[in-house]
Each structure stands twice: as C-alpha cells, then as structure tokens.
Amino acid sequence: MNRFAELLDRLAYEPSRNNKLRLIIDYFRSTGDPERGWALAALTGSLSFPHAKAGLIRSLIAERTDPVLFELSYDYVGDLSETVALMWPTPTRSAESSEEDNLTLTRVIETLATLGKAQLPARLARWLDALDETGRWALIKLVTGGLRIGVSARLAKAAVAALGNKDVHDVEVIWPALVPPYRELFAWLEGRADKPVSGDPAPFRPPMLAHALDDADLATLSPADFMAEWKWDGIRIQAVAGNDGKDHSTLVVRLYSRTGEEISKSFPDLLEALHLPGAIDGELLIMRDRRVQSFNVLQQRLNRKTVTPKLLAEFPAHLRAYDLLADGAEDLRERPFVERRARLERFVTRLDDERIDLSPLIVFSSWDELIAARKNPAAGGAGADATAVEGVMLKARQALYLPGRPKGLWWKWKRDPFIIDAVLMYAQRGHGKRSSYYSDYTFGVWTKGEAGEELVPVGKAYFGFTDDELLQIDRFVRRNTIERFGPVREVVHEADRGLVLEVAFEGLQRSSRHKSGLAMRFPRINRLRWDKPPGQADRLETLLRHIEQDQLQGQIA
Amino acid sequence: MIRPEDILVPSPSGVCCKRGGFHIDPTRPVERAVITHAHSDHARAGHGAVLATQETLDLMRLRYGENFAGTTQAVAYGETLKLAGATITLHPAGHILGSAQVAVEADGLRVVASGDYKNAADPSVDPTCAPFELVRCELFITEATFALPVFRHGEPDAEIGKLLHSLALFPERAHLVGAYSIGKAQRLIALLRKARYDAPIYLHGAMEKITNYYVERGIALGELRLARGATKANLAGTITICPPSALNDLWTRRFPEPLAAFASGWMRVRARARQQGVALPLVISDHADWDGLTATIVATGASEIWVTHGQEDALIHWCASRGLKARPLDIIGYGDEEGEQDISSKESSGDVAADTSDDETS
C-alpha cells in the first residue's frame, strides 16, 4: 500500500504527462503481481467500493478527535479525506506484529470484495491505524472513489504498454477482455506469455486519425486520389455490435469514445438502433426534426449524468457514419477506403433506422470546388446542417484503416476559427518547464458596466503563441503588473494602456459559471497586437450576438 | 507570592522582563535584548545591547553587518547570568544552530520562553544543531507555527529518500530544493550526506555566506559548489539548494528541466504545495509538530502556557481541555521563516534579460 500511496502522491503533484508516464512505468517495473495489477485497475477506474462513503470517513474521525480541533483542521486543509488522513491519531504500537503490518493494496481490495457493510468501519479504522499520512490519504481516496490525481485511464494503459515496448493501442484492443489484476497482460508485456486473446464479441478498435491540412499541403495532393466529406462537430465514436453466447444468438452492442472508453450507458437510444453485427466509425450528434444540432446542444446532453426519458426525448442521439471497420464477423480494415465506403452504404441501408445515417460525400473535381464548399458548407451540400460542420475531411481512396495517425492518408481541414481582439487582464505562471513564465492568460472584452466602460473576462488561453512571443508577453506582464494574487498577476488594462491579444476559438456557448455569461471553445492566442490600443478591442455584445445567430440558425433549420 | 506576570510581561513588540531590564526577541529596537535565534523575525538589528549564543551573534553579524547592535555578549548554553532582579540561562532549542530557549528566574519561580523549537527524540534528525533540552518551569511560552493536529512531520530521512529516488528516476533533470537560507538549507545538506549522497551539492548565491559559516563551525557538509559557476549541462541530475522564492524565479532558467522541491512543514498540506507549483514537497521542518508541541507542554510541568505566533486557537483549546491556563500573545511582527518565503511572495520582477544574467545576491 505504501508504494502505491507514494506513486499517487507523486503523480498528484507532477504536471507533465511524460513524467507521469515515467513514474507509473517505474512503479510497474518495480512492483510484482498482483499488486501492480490492482494499481492499474485503480488508475483506470476499474474498481468501485459501494459501501465506502465520505460520511463513513467523517463518522470514523468524529469518534477519534476533538470536534473543535477537527473543525479548525478541516477549515485549514479544505479537503475532508486529506484532513482525516493527516489528523488520524496514530495508536501506540504494540511490540507484537499485527496482521495489518505491511498492508498491501491487494489485501485491501481482496478484503473489500468480500467484506459486509457492517464490518467495513472497523476494518477501515484498523487499516488507517496501520498506515502513515500518505498511505491513509491514498486509502481514503481509493475506497471513496475518484483518485482525481490527473491520470486518465489511457495514460495508465500507455504506461503498462510501455513495459513491453508496445503502443497504447495494442493494450486498448485487448482491454475489454481483461480483468484485474491483469496477470496475463503483464505476462505478455514482459515476454513471458502470448498475447491475451480478446474473446470480446464487440471489441474497440484503435481509431485512425487525421493530420491537420495546411493550405500549402493541398498543392502537393491530387484531387483524383481523394474523397471528401464533412467533418461534423459532435463526438467521434465507434458503434460495435457482435454475436455472443453459445450459439452466437445474443447481440452485444457497445459504444466507445475515440479513446476506447465505453459510453454505452449514456446512449441507450442509439444502442437499440444497432441491430446488425458490425463496427461503425462515426460521429455522435443530436438530431431534432431531421436537423443536426450544434455542439452546444450536444454538450447539454453530455453534461447530464443520469439518462432520463425526458433527456432522451429532448436530445435524441444520432450516429452519422463515416466508415465501416467490420461487417458481420468480417474485418474490413485491410480494405481500401473506397471499398469500405461502398460496404458502409449498403450496411446503413440494411440497418434502416432513422437514428443512423451516412455522412454524405462532398462532390468535387478540383481543389477550387472543395475550397468553395468548405467556405460555404450550406451551398456545398451540407444544407441546413451546415451549422454543425466543423470543416472538411479528405481521405485517400486507397487508404487502409490504420490505427494512429499515419501520414498522408487522412487530412482534416477545419473551417477558419472565429477571431476576436481581447485585452490581457491576468497572467498566471505555468507549470513544469513553464513555471518561471507567465504563460496562462485571462483576457477580456469591453462592456458597459456600472462605472462606464469596463473589461469583462471572457476566456483563458495558454497556447497558440511561439516561444519568442511567450518571452515578449512574459516581459510585458512583469513590467506592467498592477496587483498580485499568489501566482496570478493582474496587468494594466486600460483603454490606452495594455496588450491586445488576437484570440482564435472554435465556438461560443452560454455559461452561468462565468461573469460574462459565455464560455469559449478551444481558445488560443493567434497573434499579439502590439499595434492596437486596448480601447479598440472587441465588445461583449459582438460575442453575444454570435451566440444568438448560432441558436437562431438552429431553430430556423 | 510571585506570579509569572511579575517576571515577564507581554507587549506588542515582544516579551519584556522589567526586573531584569530586557526584552526577549523584540520586534522593535530596545535597550537590551535577549535573542533566541538568528531568524529575522526574532533577531532584528538596532538594539542597544544583545545577549545571545555565540552562533546567533555570528549569524546576525553575517546577516546585518558589524554594527547590528551597540554591544554584544555571548552566553553559552547552561551558563547563568544575573541581570538586575532576575537571572537567565540559555538552553538548546533544537531549532537551528545557536538557537536557545531563555529560562528566566526570580524569587524561585522559573519561566521559559522557547523561541522556536523542535523537540526531536532522536538527535540525528538534525546534525547541524544541539538537540532540544527540556526545562521544567511554571510558565512556558511556546511557539505555535504548526499547532494543528494535521501537522505531523514524520521522519526526515524518508523525505530525503523521496528526493534521492526522484533523482534516480529523472537523472536529466536539475532538482532544485527550496529551503530557508539559515538552518534548513544546511540541515538538508547534512541529511543528504547522512543518506550517503556524496555528489557535489550546488548552492544558490544567497546561501553561500551562511553555509560557509556552518562549515567553519565544524559541521561537515561535503563538497559544495555555486550554481552560478556551473554550465547548464553539468547541472543535470544534481541537487541545488536555493531560497524558496527562487524556485519559480527567472533564475531557474539556467537549469535543465528544473524540478521544484520544497522542504518545509507546510508541505504536509497539499493545497499549499500545489499553490506554489511544487512538484516534490518534502515535509522537513525545524519546528515542533502538533505532537511535539503538546508533548513538550506536558513535559515542562508548566501550569500556565503563553502561545506566540501561529495557529494559537487550536493549541489554546487543547490546553484548556487539559486544565492548563493558556493565552495567546499578540506580538506583532513574528512570522515563520518557513512560510515567510512562500514562493509567490518575494519574486524578483523586472526585465527578463537583466534578471536571467545574475540576481543571486539579491
């Protein structure tokens, strides 16, 4: 348990993805089975302990500490699990060894699997007695659910894959067939056994991804070699159905996110529609009256945890199909795109369900025609769905379906971002390599406030600039600080003094969390406008009008 | 019968002994001051006469220059000195080199002002100073820097182990360890040596003078180098000790992929470490933790407790629950050196180019 606790502790502070990876790999290398397998299960969120709740932890500490001292401590620390972990009274050790000495993660998990609810408090207390501060913190986090240490399931899988110099995709493919503590996975990665066979009737297949297209790339490509379709602004998913059971009579249906996370439970309406065995690569969208809704609408469904009939009626899920990876039991990934596309068209026809349709191809014979379609999707074939078009996808006719991001086969050509001029208001130091630089910027636009014209923050961006621009902004921030709040500096932002940032973003939506009432999607610094007086930056009204237009289009459509 | 208040009186600028005609750790200039230790919130320049251990006087001189006081008098641990109507004795406080508790006696009543202290049972947790000595008394004046039950400092050797493990795992990164310049920095180096870390340890320029003084006093710190003189490539996989305020400073740009560690009792609380961008918090403190404070209070046998700077509320509540008379002393100007140099508080500002050149002497 101690070694696992140390790992979590260190991961919680480490900002860099790459360094997190190294910490986890080091742990897997230096820890044996089954301990490391349970750790992998914990990191990938594959464990749950229904009886352990925050309330239980609270009552345990209440029995052991003075209430005034507890409140003063909780108030200072600010986090319940951490307060309990830190102030848990350490019992005086008896000379004889206890069965809880050298408590392992394995023992904790195996015990919890069989322990009744009534015995849990006493057992948990004995474990907390036996552990140190970090161990107690890790144990409480583990059993109450949600490690929240900034490690995704994918990162943990990438770390375990690295043990055997494998790609994360190789682990993701067989992941659904594996159960904790994953002995056969480690055995394979360490070269002691064959690759575990996925017996899963509806497995996730590592997705093929596209490269971003620069205008310059286009000149090197021949239009005859490519097919084009719209890039829809939803979430990319894989919808897989396969026969299971002794006589292959049961159809297992699953939806996966593009990282291989299973999301079936959130979309029961779509599962019903998938009644034929096969694997579709497509975009999840919300469809109302045969019109694709904007990403903002989809997000409202994604944000809900529980799926109610009302939610299903108001936000009907839809799958727009891009590609077919399997037809029945036949794997199509080794076939060229042009052939897969033909098979996809037939498959969607056979499904014959209004919740699943084809992503239409864009007809073009020259790049100029495609450029025109991208500029005006409504006229280019997307019609009233054009508000949900995020750009154009180019796919080589002969491209096989290859995992990862192979060069030169698939290109994504996003529509031009929205651009505004905003004023730098606050700057915060970055993390890791950027910890001595002010690299996170909060920017605002003008609006009429109680005391006249004022800037209201509309977003935060921490990339998009070059290294040289970072130095320039950093210098500006240090020379123009008017107030400091810990790691944050407020910089001068007046009509005639301050720095104007050209900010690019992908979309806007209303948000009650922000004072400005809106939230930006994917904002980044496009350019520094040293030439522009802050007084001439954009106004909040302009942004709000943009949201209204977006919604209006959705309604008319 | 004499009461503790007849010997010592609290005032906003420190504790005053009228019978003996002196103040203890006053925060404004006074005629005669007894100084417990050399940290700047306790040891200020400008007093008429200063009584302290030789080490404290030396450290004050290094910090403030030759004329930091009108006259000075060195007092050895255990030596008793008569000052007008009272006698004083200095006893080791275990906080830093030269740190002392001040025992004041008059008419058979003894009061002890502890200054800052750490009461480690095992003297090897701090090879740089004399271990804390318990003095029984009627009135005990205690610090309260870490006076919440969440603060338990644990074994410093285990924290040093974390640092060395990180160094092994990330041999291409420079490990910067923030530590207060007087005491903590040298103790860290000594603990690293105790853990058999024999490579040269690099120092921020602000550490140089004080660290040299420790070496002169016979504390073995192994091979030390200034970070200033090293090339970036040579600093990969090394340990550099610097003031906490330098951790996120422009100064760090001379290091390859710097990793920020910070040695302080405050690192026990995650939010505090995270706020400061620390990637490797090391819980190593020169103050007593909660268990240390409460155990010491009990062991002194004192029936009355005065609590100075820190989390007084919790400690006073605890004393009350034990039937001990306790009160807070609101002395203005005491901070704690472990928090005073929070990373964000003293950052140098100004031109990037100028800052990166060399600002170590600031």
Contacts between the chains, C-beta under 8 A, distances in Angstrom:
chain1	res1	chain2	res2	distance
A	6	B	162	7.6
A	10	B	162	8.0
A	10	B	166	7.8
A	10	B	280	7.6
A	12	B	270	7.0
A	13	B	273	6.6
A	13	B	274	6.9
A	13	B	278	6.7
A	13	B	279	5.1
A	13	B	280	6.8
A	13	B	281	6.7
A	14	B	279	5.7
A	15	B	279	6.9
A	19	B	170	7.1
A	22	B	169	6.5
A	22	B	170	7.3
A	23	B	169	7.1
A	26	B	169	5.6
A	65	B	149	6.9
A	66	B	317	7.5
A	66	B	318	7.7
A	66	B	321	6.8
A	68	B	314	7.7
A	68	B	317	5.2
A	69	B	148	7.6
A	69	B	149	5.3
A	69	B	314	5.7
A	69	B	317	6.6
A	69	B	318	6.9
A	72	B	148	6.2
A	72	B	311	7.4
A	72	B	313	6.0
A	72	B	314	4.8
A	72	B	317	7.6
A	73	B	148	5.1
A	73	B	149	5.7
A	73	B	150	4.7
A	73	B	314	7.5
A	76	B	148	5.7
A	76	B	150	6.9
A	76	B	269	7.3
A	76	B	311	7.4
A	77	B	150	5.7
A	77	B	269	5.6
A	77	B	271	7.2
A	78	B	271	5.6
A	79	B	270	7.2
A	79	B	271	7.2
A	82	B	269	7.5
A	82	B	270	5.9
A	83	B	150	6.3
A	86	B	149	7.7
A	86	B	150	3.8
A	86	B	151	7.6
A	86	B	152	7.2
A	86	B	268	6.5
A	86	B	269	7.7
A	87	B	148	7.8
A	87	B	149	4.2
A	87	B	150	4.9
A	90	B	152	7.7
A	132	B	154	6.9
A	133	B	152	6.8
A	133	B	154	6.9
A	133	B	268	7.3
A	429	B	248	5.9
A	429	B	277	6.6
A	431	B	277	6.3
A	432	B	279	7.6
A	433	B	257	6.5
A	435	B	247	7.8
A	435	B	248	5.1
A	435	B	252	7.1
A	435	B	258	7.6
A	435	B	260	6.5
A	435	B	277	5.1
A	436	B	248	5.6
A	436	B	249	6.2
A	436	B	250	5.6
A	436	B	251	7.9
A	436	B	252	5.0
A	436	B	253	5.8
A	471	B	352	6.4
A	474	B	352	6.2
A	475	B	351	6.8
A	475	B	352	4.9
A	478	B	349	5.0
A	478	B	350	6.3
A	478	B	351	7.5
A	478	B	352	7.0
A	479	B	349	7.8
A	479	B	350	7.4
A	479	B	351	7.3
A	481	B	349	6.8
A	484	B	344	7.2
A	486	B	275	6.0
A	486	B	344	4.8
A	487	B	248	7.6
A	487	B	275	7.0
A	487	B	276	7.6
A	487	B	277	6.7
A	487	B	344	5.4
